Amino acid sequence: LEVMGLNLAFQDFDIEFTGNLRYYQEEAIKSWVENNYRGVIALPTGAGKTIIGVKALELVRKNSIIVTFTKEQMFQWREAIIRFTKNRPEIGLYYSEEKKIRPITITTYHTAYRHISELKDKFYLLIIDEAHHLPADKFKVIAENIVAPARMGLSATPYRDDGKHEELFKIIGGVVYFKSTYELVKQGYLASYDIIQRKVKLTIDERKKYLDLLNKFKKLSNGRKVSELITLAKQGNGTAIEAMKIYNEIKKVVNFASGKIKELEEILKNEKGKILIFTQYVDQAEEIAKKFNTLLLTGKMSKEERKRVLNTFKNMSSGILVLTTVGDEGIDIPDANVGIIVTGTGSRRQFIQRLGRILRPYDGKRAKLYEIIVSGTSEEYQARRRKETEILSFDQSDELDDM
């Protein structure tokens, strides 16, 4: 094969897929093949995207590279390939601790970006996990430089708040297959669920601080959207930088509202089973874990610590795990049945991923996702925009949060 003047020799290999695909996974693979082995497959968290990628390895049978967002995902992919195949070639891990290029190579976004010159011309198939990250300026270099003619993107939510998903579709191929959460719940592949909003109020002092900051923000922003202010701030605009500082202070007043912890306490009194508590901030996660004596998972922890915490949680018949955004992607927690969002970014993508963490079905399970929202603030507005019908219809029009 000759691509852009490079004479590339791709090695064929034997591999036998031993897994069983659900009907929608078979449809997804078929759509990808019919699109000339290119495109993005969009399925909800918990619907089994990894096994589709493993099947793709069997169909292509040539040097393949899988790019994951986290190291944990890299190890999960290796385990899935071993579990669902036999007579396979050697699998190489390419990351900070070892760099083995093999017929099937698994790496992370960060490592692939740093070592792109070493990886760019060795693979026929490129699989990008959590593909919505790819359009970020530095990560898109990966897909632009790896010359693999066969390309698969996997994502629960390929549409980005900043509109850059168009770039993803150009370099991987458009969305070739999509199934909504609603369809898979209805068919029994994901657990049925309830989304429950619990509203709390700011204290008098918190409300005063919120309104003071909001007035300052309105003067500085001069009617511009947050997305515009971010762009201007990146360009060094002093007013925009100051406005964004105040915007972040406003978010902290809302996110750290004392009423949230009181409401969380009420929810925990009435819920049993496996419970996940999501928060945006490490210090808030630590405070909650200490107050309620729960397990804790944050990005500050080492890989070994995270693995130990996850194993402990998985082996508990009931228990609580508090986690920061490290838990939004790439962590396999198969049997949590209650989720509680204390703080989040407000984006639909994050909300869908958090919902997906509690949707893996087991007998008689009905999942619940609580959202603790501060009344009369931007949180309430975001929650209203992100109502269930929009999530289920896979709305693409999500903009950055505005006040």
FENUR-V203070 format. One record per pair of residues at least 12 apart in sequence whose C-alpha atoms are under 10 Angstrom apart, sorted by the first residue. I is the first residue (numbers start at 0). J is the second residue. Records with the same first field share a line. If there is no record, write none. Layout:
BEGIN
I = J / J
END
This chain:
BEGIN
0 = 123 / 148
2 = 120 / 146 / 147 / 148
3 = 146
5 = 120 / 146
6 = 120
7 = 120 / 121 / 122 / 123 / 146 / 147
8 = 62 / 120 / 121 / 122 / 123
9 = 60 / 61 / 62 / 63 / 102 / 120 / 121 / 122 / 123 / 124 / 147
10 = 60 / 61 / 62 / 63 / 102 / 121 / 122 / 123
11 = 59 / 60 / 61 / 62 / 88 / 102 / 123
12 = 56 / 57 / 59 / 60 / 61 / 62 / 86 / 87 / 88 / 89 / 102 / 103
13 = 56 / 57 / 59 / 60 / 61 / 85 / 86 / 87 / 88
14 = 53 / 54 / 56 / 57 / 58 / 59 / 60 / 61 / 84 / 85 / 86 / 87 / 88
15 = 53 / 54 / 56 / 57 / 58 / 60 / 83 / 84 / 85 / 86 / 87
16 = 50 / 53 / 54 / 55 / 56 / 57 / 58 / 80 / 81 / 82 / 83 / 84 / 85 / 86 / 87
17 = 53 / 54 / 80 / 81 / 82 / 83 / 84 / 85
18 = 50 / 51 / 53 / 54 / 79 / 80 / 82 / 83 / 84
19 = 50 / 54 / 83
20 = 47 / 50 / 51 / 54
21 = 46 / 47 / 51 / 188
23 = 42 / 46 / 47 / 51 / 176 / 177 / 178 / 183
24 = 40 / 42 / 46 / 47 / 48 / 50 / 51 / 52 / 54 / 176 / 178
25 = 51 / 54
26 = 175 / 176 / 177
27 = 39 / 40 / 41 / 42 / 48 / 51 / 175 / 176 / 177 / 178
28 = 40 / 51 / 52 / 54 / 55 / 58 / 151 / 175 / 176
29 = 175 / 176
30 = 174 / 175 / 176
31 = 55 / 149 / 150 / 151 / 152 / 172 / 174 / 175 / 176
32 = 55 / 58 / 59 / 149 / 151 / 175
33 = 175
34 = 172 / 173 / 175
35 = 148 / 149 / 150 / 172
36 = 55 / 58 / 59 / 124 / 148 / 149 / 150 / 151 / 171 / 172
37 = 124 / 125 / 126 / 148 / 149 / 150 / 151 / 152 / 168 / 170 / 171 / 172 / 173 / 174 / 175
38 = 126 / 149 / 150 / 151 / 152 / 153 / 167 / 168 / 169 / 170 / 171 / 172 / 173 / 174 / 175 / 176
39 = 126 / 127 / 128 / 130 / 131 / 150 / 151 / 152 / 153 / 154 / 157 / 167 / 168 / 171 / 172 / 173 / 174 / 175 / 176 / 177
40 = 52 / 130 / 151 / 152 / 153 / 154 / 155 / 156 / 157 / 172 / 173 / 174 / 175 / 176 / 177 / 178
41 = 129 / 130 / 152 / 153 / 154 / 155 / 156 / 157 / 158 / 174 / 175 / 176 / 177 / 178 / 179
42 = 153 / 154 / 155 / 156 / 157 / 176 / 177 / 178 / 179 / 180 / 183
43 = 154 / 155 / 156 / 177 / 178 / 179 / 180 / 181 / 183 / 189 / 351 / 352 / 354 / 355 / 356 / 358
44 = 154 / 155 / 156 / 180 / 189 / 327 / 328 / 329 / 331 / 351 / 352 / 353 / 354 / 355 / 356 / 357 / 358 / 359
45 = 155 / 180 / 188 / 189 / 190 / 331 / 332 / 333 / 352 / 354 / 355 / 356 / 357 / 358 / 359 / 360
46 = 155 / 178 / 179 / 180 / 183 / 184 / 188 / 189 / 355 / 358 / 359
47 = 188 / 359
48 = 128 / 129 / 152 / 153 / 154 / 155
49 = 72 / 75 / 76 / 79 / 80 / 126 / 128 / 153
50 = 76 / 79 / 80 / 82 / 83
51 = 151 / 153
52 = 65 / 76 / 79 / 80 / 125 / 126 / 127 / 128 / 151 / 152 / 153
53 = 65 / 76 / 77 / 79 / 80 / 81 / 82 / 83 / 84 / 126
54 = 80 / 83 / 84
55 = 124 / 126 / 149 / 150 / 151
56 = 80 / 84 / 87 / 103 / 124 / 125 / 126
57 = 84 / 87
59 = 123 / 124 / 149
60 = 87 / 88 / 102 / 103 / 123 / 124
61 = 102 / 103 / 122 / 123 / 124 / 149
62 = 88 / 100 / 101 / 102 / 103 / 104 / 121 / 122 / 123 / 124 / 125 / 147
63 = 90 / 100 / 101 / 102 / 103 / 104 / 105 / 121 / 122 / 123 / 124 / 125 / 126 / 147 / 149 / 150
64 = 90 / 91 / 92 / 93 / 100 / 101 / 102 / 103 / 104 / 105 / 106 / 111 / 118 / 121 / 122 / 123 / 124 / 125 / 126 / 127 / 145 / 147 / 150
65 = 77 / 92 / 103 / 104 / 105 / 106 / 107 / 108 / 111 / 122 / 124 / 125 / 126 / 127 / 128 / 151 / 152
66 = 93 / 104 / 105 / 106 / 107 / 108 / 109 / 110 / 111 / 125 / 126 / 127 / 128 / 129 / 130 / 141 / 142 / 152
67 = 105 / 106 / 107 / 108 / 109 / 110 / 111 / 126 / 127 / 128 / 129 / 130 / 132 / 329
68 = 106 / 107 / 108 / 109 / 110 / 127 / 128 / 129 / 130 / 132 / 133 / 328 / 329
69 = 106 / 107 / 108 / 109 / 128 / 129 / 325 / 328 / 329 / 330
70 = 92 / 94 / 95 / 105 / 106 / 107 / 108 / 109 / 302 / 329
71 = 107 / 302 / 305 / 306 / 328 / 329 / 330 / 331
72 = 105 / 106 / 107 / 128 / 129 / 328 / 329 / 330 / 331
73 = 92 / 93 / 94 / 104 / 105 / 106 / 107 / 128 / 329
74 = 92 / 105 / 106
75 = 329 / 330 / 331
76 = 105 / 128
77 = 90 / 91 / 92 / 103 / 104 / 105
80 = 103
87 = 102 / 103
88 = 101 / 102 / 103
89 = 101 / 102 / 103 / 104
90 = 102 / 103 / 104 / 105
91 = 103 / 104 / 105 / 106
92 = 104 / 105 / 106 / 107
93 = 105 / 106 / 107 / 110 / 111 / 114 / 118
94 = 106 / 107 / 108 / 109 / 110 / 111 / 114
95 = 107 / 109 / 110
98 = 110
100 = 117 / 118 / 121 / 122
101 = 121 / 122
102 = 121 / 122 / 123
103 = 122 / 124
104 = 118 / 122 / 125
105 = 126
106 = 118
107 = 127 / 128
108 = 127 / 128 / 132 / 133 / 137 / 138 / 139 / 141
109 = 137 / 138 / 141
110 = 141
111 = 138 / 140 / 141 / 142 / 145
112 = 137 / 138 / 139 / 140 / 141 / 142 / 144
113 = 137 / 138 / 140 / 141
114 = 141
115 = 140 / 141 / 142 / 143 / 144 / 145
116 = 141 / 144 / 145
117 = 145
118 = 141 / 144 / 145 / 146
119 = 141 / 142 / 143 / 144 / 145 / 146 / 147
120 = 144 / 145 / 146 / 147
121 = 145 / 146 / 147
122 = 145 / 146 / 147 / 148 / 149
123 = 145 / 146 / 147 / 148 / 149 / 150
124 = 145 / 146 / 147 / 148 / 149 / 150 / 151
125 = 141 / 142 / 145 / 146 / 147 / 148 / 149 / 150 / 151 / 152 / 171
126 = 142 / 147 / 149 / 150 / 151 / 152 / 153 / 171
127 = 141 / 142 / 150 / 151 / 152 / 153 / 154 / 171
128 = 151 / 152 / 153 / 154 / 155 / 329
129 = 152 / 153 / 154 / 155 / 156 / 157 / 328 / 329
130 = 151 / 152 / 153 / 154 / 155 / 156 / 157 / 158 / 164 / 167 / 168 / 171
131 = 152 / 153 / 154 / 155 / 156 / 157 / 158 / 159 / 163 / 164 / 167 / 168 / 348
132 = 154 / 157 / 159 / 163 / 164 / 167
133 = 152 / 157 / 163 / 164 / 166 / 167 / 170 / 171
134 = 159 / 161 / 162 / 163 / 164 / 165 / 166 / 167 / 168 / 170
135 = 163 / 164 / 166 / 167
136 = 163
139 = 166 / 167 / 170
141 = 170
142 = 167 / 170 / 171
143 = 169 / 170 / 171
148 = 171
149 = 171 / 172
150 = 170 / 171 / 172
151 = 171 / 172 / 174 / 175
152 = 167 / 168 / 170 / 171 / 172 / 173 / 174 / 175
153 = 174
154 = 174 / 177
155 = 177 / 178 / 179 / 180 / 328 / 348 / 351 / 352 / 355 / 393
156 = 177 / 347 / 348 / 349 / 351 / 352 / 393 / 394 / 395
157 = 173 / 174 / 348 / 393 / 395
158 = 174 / 347 / 348 / 393 / 394 / 395 / 396 / 397
159 = 346 / 347 / 348 / 395 / 396 / 397 / 398 / 399
160 = 226 / 346 / 347 / 348 / 395 / 396 / 397 / 398 / 399 / 400
161 = 226 / 396 / 397 / 398 / 399
162 = 395 / 396 / 397 / 398
164 = 395
177 = 393
178 = 391 / 392 / 393
179 = 390 / 391 / 392 / 393
180 = 351 / 354 / 355 / 358 / 390 / 391 / 392 / 393
181 = 387 / 388 / 390 / 391 / 392
182 = 391
183 = 358
184 = 358 / 359 / 360
187 = 359 / 360 / 361
188 = 358 / 359 / 360 / 361
189 = 355 / 357 / 358 / 359 / 360 / 361 / 364 / 365 / 366
190 = 336 / 355 / 357 / 358 / 359 / 360 / 361 / 362 / 363 / 364 / 365 / 366 / 367
191 = 357 / 358 / 359 / 360 / 363 / 364 / 365 / 366 / 367
192 = 336 / 337 / 354 / 357 / 358 / 364 / 365 / 366 / 367 / 368
193 = 337 / 354 / 365 / 366 / 367 / 368 / 369 / 387
194 = 338 / 339 / 354 / 366 / 367 / 368 / 369 / 370 / 386 / 387
195 = 339 / 367 / 368 / 369 / 370 / 371
196 = 339 / 340 / 368 / 369 / 370 / 371 / 372 / 379 / 382
197 = 259 / 262 / 263 / 266 / 369 / 370 / 371 / 372 / 373 / 374
198 = 258 / 259 / 262 / 370 / 371 / 372 / 373 / 374 / 375 / 378 / 379
199 = 256 / 257 / 258 / 259 / 260 / 261 / 262 / 371 / 372 / 373 / 374 / 375
200 = 253 / 256 / 257 / 258 / 259 / 372 / 373 / 374 / 375 / 376
201 = 252 / 253 / 255 / 256 / 257 / 258 / 259 / 373 / 374 / 375 / 376
202 = 256 / 257 / 258
205 = 252 / 253 / 255 / 256 / 257
206 = 252 / 253 / 256 / 375 / 376
208 = 248 / 249 / 252
209 = 248 / 249 / 250 / 251 / 252 / 253 / 376
210 = 249 / 376
211 = 249
212 = 242 / 245 / 246 / 247 / 248 / 249 / 252
213 = 242 / 245 / 246 / 248 / 249 / 376 / 402
214 = 245
215 = 241 / 242 / 245 / 246
216 = 239 / 241 / 242 / 243 / 244 / 245 / 246 / 248 / 249 / 402
217 = 242 / 245 / 246 / 402
218 = 242
219 = 238 / 239 / 240 / 241 / 242 / 243 / 245
220 = 238 / 239 / 240 / 241 / 242 / 243 / 246
221 = 238 / 239 / 242
223 = 239 / 401
224 = 398 / 399 / 400 / 401 / 402
225 = 239 / 242 / 243 / 246 / 398 / 399 / 400 / 401 / 402
226 = 398 / 399 / 400 / 401
227 = 239 / 399
228 = 240 / 241 / 242 / 243
229 = 242 / 243 / 399
246 = 401 / 402
249 = 376 / 377 / 402
250 = 342 / 343 / 344 / 376 / 377 / 378 / 402
251 = 280 / 342
253 = 342 / 372 / 373 / 374 / 376 / 377 / 378
254 = 278 / 279 / 280 / 283 / 341 / 342 / 343 / 344 / 371 / 372 / 373 / 378
255 = 280 / 283 / 341 / 342
256 = 341 / 372 / 373
258 = 371 / 372 / 373
259 = 340 / 341 / 342 / 370 / 371 / 372 / 373
260 = 283 / 286 / 287 / 290 / 341 / 371
262 = 341 / 371 / 372
263 = 276 / 287 / 291 / 339 / 340 / 341 / 369 / 370 / 371
264 = 287 / 290 / 291
266 = 339 / 369 / 371
267 = 291 / 319 / 339
270 = 336 / 337 / 367
271 = 316 / 317 / 318 / 319 / 336 / 337
272 = 315 / 316 / 317 / 318 / 319 / 334 / 335 / 336 / 337
273 = 312 / 313 / 315 / 316 / 317 / 318 / 319 / 320 / 332 / 334 / 335 / 336 / 337 / 338 / 357
274 = 312 / 317 / 318 / 319 / 320 / 321 / 334 / 335 / 336 / 337 / 338 / 339 / 357 / 367 / 368
275 = 294 / 295 / 312 / 318 / 319 / 320 / 321 / 322 / 326 / 332 / 335 / 336 / 337 / 338 / 339 / 340 / 353 / 356 / 357 / 368
276 = 288 / 293 / 295 / 319 / 320 / 321 / 322 / 323 / 326 / 337 / 338 / 339 / 340 / 341 / 342 / 353 / 368 / 369
277 = 320 / 321 / 322 / 323 / 324 / 325 / 326 / 327 / 338 / 339 / 340 / 341 / 342 / 343 / 353 / 370
278 = 297 / 321 / 322 / 323 / 324 / 325 / 326 / 339 / 340 / 341 / 342 / 343 / 344
279 = 322 / 323 / 324 / 325 / 340 / 341 / 342 / 343 / 344
280 = 297 / 322 / 323 / 324 / 341 / 342 / 343
281 = 295 / 296 / 297 / 298 / 299 / 321 / 322 / 323 / 324
282 = 297 / 323
283 = 321 / 322 / 323 / 341 / 342
284 = 296 / 297 / 320 / 321 / 322 / 323 / 341 / 342
285 = 297 / 321 / 322 / 323
286 = 321
287 = 321 / 322 / 341
288 = 319 / 320 / 321 / 322
291 = 319 / 321
292 = 319 / 320
293 = 318 / 319 / 320 / 321
294 = 308 / 309 / 311 / 312 / 318 / 319 / 320 / 321 / 322
295 = 308 / 309 / 312 / 319 / 320 / 321 / 322 / 323
296 = 308 / 309 / 320 / 321 / 322 / 323 / 324 / 325 / 326
297 = 321 / 322 / 323 / 324 / 325 / 326
298 = 322 / 323 / 324 / 325 / 326
299 = 323 / 325
305 = 325 / 330
306 = 330
308 = 320
309 = 330 / 331 / 332
310 = 332
312 = 332 / 334 / 335
313 = 331 / 332 / 333 / 334 / 335
316 = 334 / 335
317 = 334 / 335 / 336
318 = 335
319 = 335 / 337 / 338
320 = 335 / 338
321 = 338 / 339
323 = 342 / 343
324 = 343 / 344 / 349 / 353
326 = 352 / 353 / 356
327 = 348 / 349 / 350 / 351 / 352 / 353 / 354 / 355 / 356
328 = 349 / 352 / 353 / 355 / 356
329 = 352
330 = 356
331 = 356
332 = 356 / 357 / 359
333 = 355 / 356 / 357 / 358 / 359 / 360 / 361
334 = 356 / 357 / 358 / 359 / 360 / 361 / 364 / 366
335 = 356 / 357 / 358 / 359 / 360 / 361 / 364 / 366 / 367
336 = 356 / 357 / 358 / 359 / 360 / 361 / 364 / 365 / 366 / 367 / 368
337 = 354 / 356 / 357 / 358 / 365 / 366 / 367 / 368 / 369
338 = 353 / 354 / 355 / 356 / 357 / 358 / 366 / 367 / 368 / 369 / 370
339 = 353 / 354 / 367 / 368 / 369 / 370 / 371
340 = 353 / 354 / 368 / 369 / 370 / 371 / 372
341 = 369 / 370 / 371 / 372
342 = 370 / 371 / 372 / 378
343 = 370 / 371 / 378
344 = 378 / 381 / 399 / 400
345 = 377 / 378 / 379 / 380 / 381 / 382 / 384 / 385 / 397 / 399 / 400 / 401
346 = 381 / 382 / 384 / 385 / 397 / 398 / 399 / 400
347 = 381 / 382 / 384 / 385 / 386 / 389 / 390 / 393 / 394 / 395 / 396 / 397 / 398
348 = 385 / 390 / 393 / 395 / 397
350 = 368 / 370 / 382 / 385 / 390
351 = 385 / 387 / 390 / 391 / 393
353 = 368
354 = 366 / 367 / 368 / 369
355 = 368
356 = 368
370 = 382
376 = 402
377 = 400 / 401 / 402
378 = 400 / 401 / 402
380 = 400 / 401 / 402
381 = 399 / 400 / 401 / 402
384 = 397
385 = 397
END
